[in-house]
Amino acid sequence: MKRKKSDLKGLSTFWKEEEGMGTVEIILIIVVLIGLVIIFKTQLRGLVESVFEKITKDSKTIMS
């Protein structure tokens, strides 16, 4: 099959075009973050609960 020069130019333009790369990168970052949250869910829950307990305790101290 013989290719036309214009077909190769279109393919070259397609490879050089970078639109959408930011979207793909953002989606990959979100997927990784969701995976980390799922893996470390119990540890994160404990950390958040201890932080909120400390905030509540300190706010009661400040308010009284």
mmCIF file of the N, C-alpha and C atoms, coordinates in Angstrom:
data_MODEL
# 
_entry.id   MODEL 
# 
loop_
_atom_site.group_PDB 
_atom_site.id 
_atom_site.type_symbol 
_atom_site.label_atom_id 
_atom_site.label_alt_id 
_atom_site.label_comp_id 
_atom_site.label_asym_id 
_atom_site.label_entity_id 
_atom_site.label_seq_id 
_atom_site.pdbx_PDB_ins_code 
_atom_site.Cartn_x 
_atom_site.Cartn_y 
_atom_site.Cartn_z 
_atom_site.occupancy 
_atom_site.B_iso_or_equiv 
_atom_site.pdbx_formal_charge 
_atom_site.auth_seq_id 
_atom_site.auth_comp_id 
_atom_site.auth_asym_id 
_atom_site.auth_atom_id 
_atom_site.pdbx_PDB_model_num 
ATOM 1   N N  . MET A 1 1  ? 0.848   -1.179 0.000  1.00 0.00 ? 1  MET A N  1 
ATOM 2   C CA . MET A 1 1  ? 0.000   0.000  0.000  1.00 0.00 ? 1  MET A CA 1 
ATOM 3   C C  . MET A 1 1  ? 0.891   1.239  0.000  1.00 0.00 ? 1  MET A C  1 
ATOM 4   N N  . LYS A 1 2  ? 0.689   2.103  -0.940 1.00 0.00 ? 2  LYS A N  1 
ATOM 5   C CA . LYS A 1 2  ? 1.484   3.312  -1.078 1.00 0.00 ? 2  LYS A CA 1 
ATOM 6   C C  . LYS A 1 2  ? 0.803   4.454  -0.340 1.00 0.00 ? 2  LYS A C  1 
ATOM 7   N N  . ARG A 1 3  ? 1.568   5.159  0.463  1.00 0.00 ? 3  ARG A N  1 
ATOM 8   C CA . ARG A 1 3  ? 1.005   6.264  1.248  1.00 0.00 ? 3  ARG A CA 1 
ATOM 9   C C  . ARG A 1 3  ? 1.309   7.588  0.571  1.00 0.00 ? 3  ARG A C  1 
ATOM 10  N N  . LYS A 1 4  ? 0.394   8.479  0.725  1.00 0.00 ? 4  LYS A N  1 
ATOM 11  C CA . LYS A 1 4  ? 0.585   9.820  0.199  1.00 0.00 ? 4  LYS A CA 1 
ATOM 12  C C  . LYS A 1 4  ? 1.393   10.637 1.184  1.00 0.00 ? 4  LYS A C  1 
ATOM 13  N N  . LYS A 1 5  ? 2.085   11.632 0.675  1.00 0.00 ? 5  LYS A N  1 
ATOM 14  C CA . LYS A 1 5  ? 2.875   12.519 1.531  1.00 0.00 ? 5  LYS A CA 1 
ATOM 15  C C  . LYS A 1 5  ? 1.975   13.280 2.499  1.00 0.00 ? 5  LYS A C  1 
ATOM 16  N N  . SER A 1 6  ? 0.769   13.620 2.062  1.00 0.00 ? 6  SER A N  1 
ATOM 17  C CA . SER A 1 6  ? -0.154  14.356 2.935  1.00 0.00 ? 6  SER A CA 1 
ATOM 18  C C  . SER A 1 6  ? -0.592  13.493 4.121  1.00 0.00 ? 6  SER A C  1 
ATOM 19  N N  . ASP A 1 7  ? -0.717  12.174 3.931  1.00 0.00 ? 7  ASP A N  1 
ATOM 20  C CA . ASP A 1 7  ? -1.071  11.280 5.028  1.00 0.00 ? 7  ASP A CA 1 
ATOM 21  C C  . ASP A 1 7  ? 0.014   11.284 6.091  1.00 0.00 ? 7  ASP A C  1 
ATOM 22  N N  . LEU A 1 8  ? 1.267   11.243 5.664  1.00 0.00 ? 8  LEU A N  1 
ATOM 23  C CA . LEU A 1 8  ? 2.368   11.253 6.615  1.00 0.00 ? 8  LEU A CA 1 
ATOM 24  C C  . LEU A 1 8  ? 2.484   12.590 7.322  1.00 0.00 ? 8  LEU A C  1 
ATOM 25  N N  . LYS A 1 9  ? 2.179   13.672 6.599  1.00 0.00 ? 9  LYS A N  1 
ATOM 26  C CA . LYS A 1 9  ? 2.214   14.988 7.219  1.00 0.00 ? 9  LYS A CA 1 
ATOM 27  C C  . LYS A 1 9  ? 1.128   15.092 8.293  1.00 0.00 ? 9  LYS A C  1 
ATOM 28  N N  . GLY A 1 10 ? -0.041  14.540 8.028  1.00 0.00 ? 10 GLY A N  1 
ATOM 29  C CA . GLY A 1 10 ? -1.120  14.536 9.014  1.00 0.00 ? 10 GLY A CA 1 
ATOM 30  C C  . GLY A 1 10 ? -0.750  13.728 10.246 1.00 0.00 ? 10 GLY A C  1 
ATOM 31  N N  . LEU A 1 11 ? -0.085  12.591 10.049 1.00 0.00 ? 11 LEU A N  1 
ATOM 32  C CA . LEU A 1 11 ? 0.358   11.767 11.170 1.00 0.00 ? 11 LEU A CA 1 
ATOM 33  C C  . LEU A 1 11 ? 1.412   12.507 11.983 1.00 0.00 ? 11 LEU A C  1 
ATOM 34  N N  . SER A 1 12 ? 2.320   13.182 11.311 1.00 0.00 ? 12 SER A N  1 
ATOM 35  C CA . SER A 1 12 ? 3.361   13.957 11.996 1.00 0.00 ? 12 SER A CA 1 
ATOM 36  C C  . SER A 1 12 ? 2.740   15.076 12.820 1.00 0.00 ? 12 SER A C  1 
ATOM 37  N N  . THR A 1 13 ? 1.752   15.752 12.251 1.00 0.00 ? 13 THR A N  1 
ATOM 38  C CA . THR A 1 13 ? 1.056   16.817 12.975 1.00 0.00 ? 13 THR A CA 1 
ATOM 39  C C  . THR A 1 13 ? 0.331   16.255 14.194 1.00 0.00 ? 13 THR A C  1 
ATOM 40  N N  . PHE A 1 14 ? -0.275  15.071 14.038 1.00 0.00 ? 14 PHE A N  1 
ATOM 41  C CA . PHE A 1 14 ? -0.977  14.429 15.147 1.00 0.00 ? 14 PHE A CA 1 
ATOM 42  C C  . PHE A 1 14 ? -0.024  14.143 16.301 1.00 0.00 ? 14 PHE A C  1 
ATOM 43  N N  . TRP A 1 15 ? 1.162   13.623 16.012 1.00 0.00 ? 15 TRP A N  1 
ATOM 44  C CA . TRP A 1 15 ? 2.124   13.286 17.069 1.00 0.00 ? 15 TRP A CA 1 
ATOM 45  C C  . TRP A 1 15 ? 2.681   14.525 17.753 1.00 0.00 ? 15 TRP A C  1 
ATOM 46  N N  . LYS A 1 16 ? 2.812   15.634 17.000 1.00 0.00 ? 16 LYS A N  1 
ATOM 47  C CA . LYS A 1 16 ? 3.373   16.860 17.575 1.00 0.00 ? 16 LYS A CA 1 
ATOM 48  C C  . LYS A 1 16 ? 2.343   17.639 18.380 1.00 0.00 ? 16 LYS A C  1 
ATOM 49  N N  . GLU A 1 17 ? 1.073   17.421 18.099 1.00 0.00 ? 17 GLU A N  1 
ATOM 50  C CA . GLU A 1 17 ? 0.013   18.146 18.778 1.00 0.00 ? 17 GLU A CA 1 
ATOM 51  C C  . GLU A 1 17 ? -0.051  17.707 20.238 1.00 0.00 ? 17 GLU A C  1 
ATOM 52  N N  . GLU A 1 18 ? -0.097  18.667 21.151 1.00 0.00 ? 18 GLU A N  1 
ATOM 53  C CA . GLU A 1 18 ? -0.058  18.342 22.573 1.00 0.00 ? 18 GLU A CA 1 
ATOM 54  C C  . GLU A 1 18 ? -1.353  18.686 23.296 1.00 0.00 ? 18 GLU A C  1 
ATOM 55  N N  . GLU A 1 19 ? -2.385  19.040 22.577 1.00 0.00 ? 19 GLU A N  1 
ATOM 56  C CA . GLU A 1 19 ? -3.656  19.324 23.223 1.00 0.00 ? 19 GLU A CA 1 
ATOM 57  C C  . GLU A 1 19 ? -4.192  18.050 23.866 1.00 0.00 ? 19 GLU A C  1 
ATOM 58  N N  . GLY A 1 20 ? -4.744  18.182 25.049 1.00 0.00 ? 20 GLY A N  1 
ATOM 59  C CA . GLY A 1 20 ? -5.293  17.012 25.724 1.00 0.00 ? 20 GLY A CA 1 
ATOM 60  C C  . GLY A 1 20 ? -4.299  16.319 26.627 1.00 0.00 ? 20 GLY A C  1 
ATOM 61  N N  . MET A 1 21 ? -3.031  16.609 26.494 1.00 0.00 ? 21 MET A N  1 
ATOM 62  C CA . MET A 1 21 ? -2.040  15.964 27.348 1.00 0.00 ? 21 MET A CA 1 
ATOM 63  C C  . MET A 1 21 ? -2.255  16.375 28.801 1.00 0.00 ? 21 MET A C  1 
ATOM 64  N N  . GLY A 1 22 ? -2.624  17.605 29.043 1.00 0.00 ? 22 GLY A N  1 
ATOM 65  C CA . GLY A 1 22 ? -2.873  18.053 30.404 1.00 0.00 ? 22 GLY A CA 1 
ATOM 66  C C  . GLY A 1 22 ? -4.036  17.291 31.030 1.00 0.00 ? 22 GLY A C  1 
ATOM 67  N N  . THR A 1 23 ? -5.058  17.040 30.247 1.00 0.00 ? 23 THR A N  1 
ATOM 68  C CA . THR A 1 23 ? -6.217  16.303 30.732 1.00 0.00 ? 23 THR A CA 1 
ATOM 69  C C  . THR A 1 23 ? -5.846  14.882 31.115 1.00 0.00 ? 23 THR A C  1 
ATOM 70  N N  . VAL A 1 24 ? -5.073  14.224 30.280 1.00 0.00 ? 24 VAL A N  1 
ATOM 71  C CA . VAL A 1 24 ? -4.644  12.853 30.565 1.00 0.00 ? 24 VAL A CA 1 
ATOM 72  C C  . VAL A 1 24 ? -3.793  12.821 31.826 1.00 0.00 ? 24 VAL A C  1 
ATOM 73  N N  . GLU A 1 25 ? -2.906  13.769 31.969 1.00 0.00 ? 25 GLU A N  1 
ATOM 74  C CA . GLU A 1 25 ? -2.048  13.811 33.153 1.00 0.00 ? 25 GLU A CA 1 
ATOM 75  C C  . GLU A 1 25 ? -2.862  14.039 34.410 1.00 0.00 ? 25 GLU A C  1 
ATOM 76  N N  . ILE A 1 26 ? -3.839  14.936 34.346 1.00 0.00 ? 26 ILE A N  1 
ATOM 77  C CA . ILE A 1 26 ? -4.688  15.214 35.510 1.00 0.00 ? 26 ILE A CA 1 
ATOM 78  C C  . ILE A 1 26 ? -5.500  13.976 35.881 1.00 0.00 ? 26 ILE A C  1 
ATOM 79  N N  . ILE A 1 27 ? -6.035  13.287 34.898 1.00 0.00 ? 27 ILE A N  1 
ATOM 80  C CA . ILE A 1 27 ? -6.803  12.065 35.172 1.00 0.00 ? 27 ILE A CA 1 
ATOM 81  C C  . ILE A 1 27 ? -5.918  11.013 35.828 1.00 0.00 ? 27 ILE A C  1 
ATOM 82  N N  . LEU A 1 28 ? -4.694  10.855 35.341 1.00 0.00 ? 28 LEU A N  1 
ATOM 83  C CA . LEU A 1 28 ? -3.781  9.878  35.949 1.00 0.00 ? 28 LEU A CA 1 
ATOM 84  C C  . LEU A 1 28 ? -3.450  10.246 37.388 1.00 0.00 ? 28 LEU A C  1 
ATOM 85  N N  . ILE A 1 29 ? -3.226  11.516 37.660 1.00 0.00 ? 29 ILE A N  1 
ATOM 86  C CA . ILE A 1 29 ? -2.938  11.962 39.024 1.00 0.00 ? 29 ILE A CA 1 
ATOM 87  C C  . ILE A 1 29 ? -4.133  11.685 39.930 1.00 0.00 ? 29 ILE A C  1 
ATOM 88  N N  . ILE A 1 30 ? -5.342  11.966 39.455 1.00 0.00 ? 30 ILE A N  1 
ATOM 89  C CA . ILE A 1 30 ? -6.542  11.711 40.248 1.00 0.00 ? 30 ILE A CA 1 
ATOM 90  C C  . ILE A 1 30 ? -6.700  10.226 40.532 1.00 0.00 ? 30 ILE A C  1 
ATOM 91  N N  . VAL A 1 31 ? -6.444  9.387  39.541 1.00 0.00 ? 31 VAL A N  1 
ATOM 92  C CA . VAL A 1 31 ? -6.549  7.938  39.730 1.00 0.00 ? 31 VAL A CA 1 
ATOM 93  C C  . VAL A 1 31 ? -5.549  7.460  40.782 1.00 0.00 ? 31 VAL A C  1 
ATOM 94  N N  . VAL A 1 32 ? -4.317  7.973  40.724 1.00 0.00 ? 32 VAL A N  1 
ATOM 95  C CA . VAL A 1 32 ? -3.303  7.595  41.716 1.00 0.00 ? 32 VAL A CA 1 
ATOM 96  C C  . VAL A 1 32 ? -3.716  8.054  43.104 1.00 0.00 ? 32 VAL A C  1 
ATOM 97  N N  . LEU A 1 33 ? -4.218  9.276  43.227 1.00 0.00 ? 33 LEU A N  1 
ATOM 98  C CA . LEU A 1 33 ? -4.654  9.778  44.531 1.00 0.00 ? 33 LEU A CA 1 
ATOM 99  C C  . LEU A 1 33 ? -5.817  8.959  45.089 1.00 0.00 ? 33 LEU A C  1 
ATOM 100 N N  . ILE A 1 34 ? -6.761  8.609  44.256 1.00 0.00 ? 34 ILE A N  1 
ATOM 101 C CA . ILE A 1 34 ? -7.885  7.787  44.711 1.00 0.00 ? 34 ILE A CA 1 
ATOM 102 C C  . ILE A 1 34 ? -7.378  6.419  45.161 1.00 0.00 ? 34 ILE A C  1 
ATOM 103 N N  . GLY A 1 35 ? -6.441  5.859  44.419 1.00 0.00 ? 35 GLY A N  1 
ATOM 104 C CA . GLY A 1 35 ? -5.856  4.575  44.813 1.00 0.00 ? 35 GLY A CA 1 
ATOM 105 C C  . GLY A 1 35 ? -5.165  4.656  46.157 1.00 0.00 ? 35 GLY A C  1 
ATOM 106 N N  . LEU A 1 36 ? -4.413  5.733  46.392 1.00 0.00 ? 36 LEU A N  1 
ATOM 107 C CA . LEU A 1 36 ? -3.735  5.907  47.679 1.00 0.00 ? 36 LEU A CA 1 
ATOM 108 C C  . LEU A 1 36 ? -4.737  6.055  48.820 1.00 0.00 ? 36 LEU A C  1 
ATOM 109 N N  . VAL A 1 37 ? -5.816  6.790  48.574 1.00 0.00 ? 37 VAL A N  1 
ATOM 110 C CA . VAL A 1 37 ? -6.846  6.956  49.605 1.00 0.00 ? 37 VAL A CA 1 
ATOM 111 C C  . VAL A 1 37 ? -7.483  5.612  49.929 1.00 0.00 ? 37 VAL A C  1 
ATOM 112 N N  . ILE A 1 38 ? -7.744  4.813  48.911 1.00 0.00 ? 38 ILE A N  1 
ATOM 113 C CA . ILE A 1 38 ? -8.343  3.492  49.147 1.00 0.00 ? 38 ILE A CA 1 
ATOM 114 C C  . ILE A 1 38 ? -7.383  2.601  49.927 1.00 0.00 ? 38 ILE A C  1 
ATOM 115 N N  . ILE A 1 39 ? -6.111  2.617  49.570 1.00 0.00 ? 39 ILE A N  1 
ATOM 116 C CA . ILE A 1 39 ? -5.120  1.767  50.233 1.00 0.00 ? 39 ILE A CA 1 
ATOM 117 C C  . ILE A 1 39 ? -4.925  2.174  51.687 1.00 0.00 ? 39 ILE A C  1 
ATOM 118 N N  . PHE A 1 40 ? -4.827  3.473  51.950 1.00 0.00 ? 40 PHE A N  1 
ATOM 119 C CA . PHE A 1 40 ? -4.514  3.963  53.290 1.00 0.00 ? 40 PHE A CA 1 
ATOM 120 C C  . PHE A 1 40 ? -5.735  4.548  53.992 1.00 0.00 ? 40 PHE A C  1 
ATOM 121 N N  . LYS A 1 41 ? -6.917  4.039  53.665 1.00 0.00 ? 41 LYS A N  1 
ATOM 122 C CA . LYS A 1 41 ? -8.161  4.593  54.201 1.00 0.00 ? 41 LYS A CA 1 
ATOM 123 C C  . LYS A 1 41 ? -8.197  4.570  55.729 1.00 0.00 ? 41 LYS A C  1 
ATOM 124 N N  . THR A 1 42 ? -7.853  3.471  56.339 1.00 0.00 ? 42 THR A N  1 
ATOM 125 C CA . THR A 1 42 ? -7.952  3.380  57.799 1.00 0.00 ? 42 THR A CA 1 
ATOM 126 C C  . THR A 1 42 ? -6.943  4.293  58.478 1.00 0.00 ? 42 THR A C  1 
ATOM 127 N N  . GLN A 1 43 ? -5.730  4.364  57.941 1.00 0.00 ? 43 GLN A N  1 
ATOM 128 C CA . GLN A 1 43 ? -4.723  5.248  58.523 1.00 0.00 ? 43 GLN A CA 1 
ATOM 129 C C  . GLN A 1 43 ? -5.128  6.706  58.379 1.00 0.00 ? 43 GLN A C  1 
ATOM 130 N N  . LEU A 1 44 ? -5.661  7.072  57.222 1.00 0.00 ? 44 LEU A N  1 
ATOM 131 C CA . LEU A 1 44 ? -6.099  8.452  57.007 1.00 0.00 ? 44 LEU A CA 1 
ATOM 132 C C  . LEU A 1 44 ? -7.268  8.804  57.923 1.00 0.00 ? 44 LEU A C  1 
ATOM 133 N N  . ARG A 1 45 ? -8.195  7.863  58.089 1.00 0.00 ? 45 ARG A N  1 
ATOM 134 C CA . ARG A 1 45 ? -9.340  8.123  58.962 1.00 0.00 ? 45 ARG A CA 1 
ATOM 135 C C  . ARG A 1 45 ? -8.866  8.373  60.391 1.00 0.00 ? 45 ARG A C  1 
ATOM 136 N N  . GLY A 1 46 ? -7.931  7.549  60.873 1.00 0.00 ? 46 GLY A N  1 
ATOM 137 C CA . GLY A 1 46 ? -7.386  7.739  62.220 1.00 0.00 ? 46 GLY A CA 1 
ATOM 138 C C  . GLY A 1 46 ? -6.683  9.072  62.366 1.00 0.00 ? 46 GLY A C  1 
ATOM 139 N N  . LEU A 1 47 ? -5.922  9.447  61.369 1.00 0.00 ? 47 LEU A N  1 
ATOM 140 C CA . LEU A 1 47 ? -5.206  10.723 61.403 1.00 0.00 ? 47 LEU A CA 1 
ATOM 141 C C  . LEU A 1 47 ? -6.179  11.898 61.447 1.00 0.00 ? 47 LEU A C  1 
ATOM 142 N N  . VAL A 1 48 ? -7.182  11.876 60.590 1.00 0.00 ? 48 VAL A N  1 
ATOM 143 C CA . VAL A 1 48 ? -8.165  12.964 60.537 1.00 0.00 ? 48 VAL A CA 1 
ATOM 144 C C  . VAL A 1 48 ? -8.943  13.042 61.849 1.00 0.00 ? 48 VAL A C  1 
ATOM 145 N N  . GLU A 1 49 ? -9.327  11.896 62.388 1.00 0.00 ? 49 GLU A N  1 
ATOM 146 C CA . GLU A 1 49 ? -10.064 11.901 63.658 1.00 0.00 ? 49 GLU A CA 1 
ATOM 147 C C  . GLU A 1 49 ? -9.208  12.479 64.787 1.00 0.00 ? 49 GLU A C  1 
ATOM 148 N N  . SER A 1 50 ? -7.931  12.115 64.837 1.00 0.00 ? 50 SER A N  1 
ATOM 149 C CA . SER A 1 50 ? -7.072  12.647 65.906 1.00 0.00 ? 50 SER A CA 1 
ATOM 150 C C  . SER A 1 50 ? -6.848  14.156 65.745 1.00 0.00 ? 50 SER A C  1 
ATOM 151 N N  . VAL A 1 51 ? -6.737  14.617 64.523 1.00 0.00 ? 51 VAL A N  1 
ATOM 152 C CA . VAL A 1 51 ? -6.569  16.053 64.282 1.00 0.00 ? 51 VAL A CA 1 
ATOM 153 C C  . VAL A 1 51 ? -7.820  16.806 64.728 1.00 0.00 ? 51 VAL A C  1 
ATOM 154 N N  . PHE A 1 52 ? -9.005  16.292 64.368 1.00 0.00 ? 52 PHE A N  1 
ATOM 155 C CA . PHE A 1 52 ? -10.237 16.965 64.774 1.00 0.00 ? 52 PHE A CA 1 
ATOM 156 C C  . PHE A 1 52 ? -10.458 16.907 66.283 1.00 0.00 ? 52 PHE A C  1 
ATOM 157 N N  . GLU A 1 53 ? -10.062 15.809 66.915 1.00 0.00 ? 53 GLU A N  1 
ATOM 158 C CA . GLU A 1 53 ? -10.165 15.732 68.373 1.00 0.00 ? 53 GLU A CA 1 
ATOM 159 C C  . GLU A 1 53 ? -9.289  16.799 69.028 1.00 0.00 ? 53 GLU A C  1 
ATOM 160 N N  . LYS A 1 54 ? -8.079  16.967 68.507 1.00 0.00 ? 54 LYS A N  1 
ATOM 161 C CA . LYS A 1 54 ? -7.169  17.978 69.054 1.00 0.00 ? 54 LYS A CA 1 
ATOM 162 C C  . LYS A 1 54 ? -7.723  19.385 68.832 1.00 0.00 ? 54 LYS A C  1 
ATOM 163 N N  . ILE A 1 55 ? -8.263  19.630 67.659 1.00 0.00 ? 55 ILE A N  1 
ATOM 164 C CA . ILE A 1 55 ? -8.852  20.945 67.369 1.00 0.00 ? 55 ILE A CA 1 
ATOM 165 C C  . ILE A 1 55 ? -10.016 21.216 68.317 1.00 0.00 ? 55 ILE A C  1 
ATOM 166 N N  . THR A 1 56 ? -10.877 20.227 68.511 1.00 0.00 ? 56 THR A N  1 
ATOM 167 C CA . THR A 1 56 ? -12.025 20.387 69.406 1.00 0.00 ? 56 THR A CA 1 
ATOM 168 C C  . THR A 1 56 ? -11.565 20.647 70.832 1.00 0.00 ? 56 THR A C  1 
ATOM 169 N N  . LYS A 1 57 ? -10.572 19.882 71.298 1.00 0.00 ? 57 LYS A N  1 
ATOM 170 C CA . LYS A 1 57 ? -10.057 20.056 72.659 1.00 0.00 ? 57 LYS A CA 1 
ATOM 171 C C  . LYS A 1 57 ? -9.451  21.438 72.835 1.00 0.00 ? 57 LYS A C  1 
ATOM 172 N N  . ASP A 1 58 ? -8.631  21.850 71.850 1.00 0.00 ? 58 ASP A N  1 
ATOM 173 C CA . ASP A 1 58 ? -7.995  23.165 71.942 1.00 0.00 ? 58 ASP A CA 1 
ATOM 174 C C  . ASP A 1 58 ? -9.006  24.305 71.852 1.00 0.00 ? 58 ASP A C  1 
ATOM 175 N N  . SER A 1 59 ? -10.032 24.143 71.040 1.00 0.00 ? 59 SER A N  1 
ATOM 176 C CA . SER A 1 59 ? -11.044 25.198 70.924 1.00 0.00 ? 59 SER A CA 1 
ATOM 177 C C  . SER A 1 59 ? -11.838 25.330 72.220 1.00 0.00 ? 59 SER A C  1 
ATOM 178 N N  . LYS A 1 60 ? -12.086 24.208 72.902 1.00 0.00 ? 60 LYS A N  1 
ATOM 179 C CA . LYS A 1 60 ? -12.779 24.269 74.190 1.00 0.00 ? 60 LYS A CA 1 
ATOM 180 C C  . LYS A 1 60 ? -11.913 24.993 75.217 1.00 0.00 ? 60 LYS A C  1 
ATOM 181 N N  . THR A 1 61 ? -10.599 24.774 75.146 1.00 0.00 ? 61 THR A N  1 
ATOM 182 C CA . THR A 1 61 ? -9.686  25.447 76.067 1.00 0.00 ? 61 THR A CA 1 
ATOM 183 C C  . THR A 1 61 ? -9.685  26.952 75.811 1.00 0.00 ? 61 THR A C  1 
ATOM 184 N N  . ILE A 1 62 ? -9.672  27.336 74.551 1.00 0.00 ? 62 ILE A N  1 
ATOM 185 C CA . ILE A 1 62 ? -9.639  28.743 74.193 1.00 0.00 ? 62 ILE A CA 1 
ATOM 186 C C  . ILE A 1 62 ? -10.953 29.423 74.558 1.00 0.00 ? 62 ILE A C  1 
ATOM 187 N N  . MET A 1 63 ? -12.080 28.762 74.344 1.00 0.00 ? 63 MET A N  1 
ATOM 188 C CA . MET A 1 63 ? -13.385 29.355 74.584 1.00 0.00 ? 63 MET A CA 1 
ATOM 189 C C  . MET A 1 63 ? -13.711 29.497 76.074 1.00 0.00 ? 63 MET A C  1 
ATOM 190 N N  . SER A 1 64 ? -13.089 28.688 76.942 1.00 0.00 ? 64 SER A N  1 
ATOM 191 C CA . SER A 1 64 ? -13.431 28.785 78.359 1.00 0.00 ? 64 SER A CA 1 
ATOM 192 C C  . SER A 1 64 ? -12.511 29.691 79.125 1.00 0.00 ? 64 SER A C  1 
# 
